[in-house]
Amino acid sequence: SQQGEEDPQALSIQEGENATMNCSYKTSINNLQWYRQNSGRGLVHLILIRSNEREKHSGRLRVTLDTSKKSSSLLITASRAADTASYFCATLETSGSRLTFGEGTQLTVNP
Amino acid sequence: DTEVTQTPKHLVMGMTNKKSLKCEQHMGHRAMYWYKQKAKKPPELMFVYSYEKLSINESVPSRFSPECPNSSLLNLHLHALQPEDSALYLCASSQPYEKLFFGSGTQLSVL
């Protein structure tokens, strides 16, 4: 069964705008990760935030984690057409073995 | 080398066939994974190998049989599949508690 839900399911924005995606999960976690997938092929890791961290940055990406609300958000700033993809959050259970994906957000960035 | 290599990229098989999917990594990762992904859905965990031993089997039907011959290789043996098993099969590897590196997947069609 899937761990989390993502919101929104689909997001369409113009180049240069910011995109925010949200993820909720149900159980205790070791860390939360965000992945990107183009055209149904392999997933690419974007960023990992541990359960004792609240915010993390990587280039144009900013991730927050609120373990009390069991939620995370991914912000992509100054979006580009090349950012068009599906974005998934994934939670690693505390045992460290099972990484479970949320439903994903389909992001479309229009030129 | 930061790649996970999956072969074949595409596979079409009949319900009576036996085939195998192969996955290879040379990053020294001690955990390897099989995920199944249907179109417009998130990846679903099937199996996890940790230090070459099967640590998680997500109640996958026995027509799917995983094998980890050594720390760099992961196979998925397929036998008597059903049309509903048609999907993208993704292999991944990681160090414990860290991000996953995914292969580009095998697109499987069962006729």
Interface residues (C-beta under 8 A of the other chain):
Chain A: Q2 N30 N31 Q33 Y35 G40 R41 G42 L43 V44 H45 L48 F88 L92 G96 S97 R98 L99 T100 F101 G102 E103 G104
Chain B: V4 A31 Y33 Q37 A39 K41 P42 P43 E44 L45 V48 S50 S55 I56 L88 L90 A92 P96 Y97 E98 K99 L100 F101 F102 G103 S104 G105
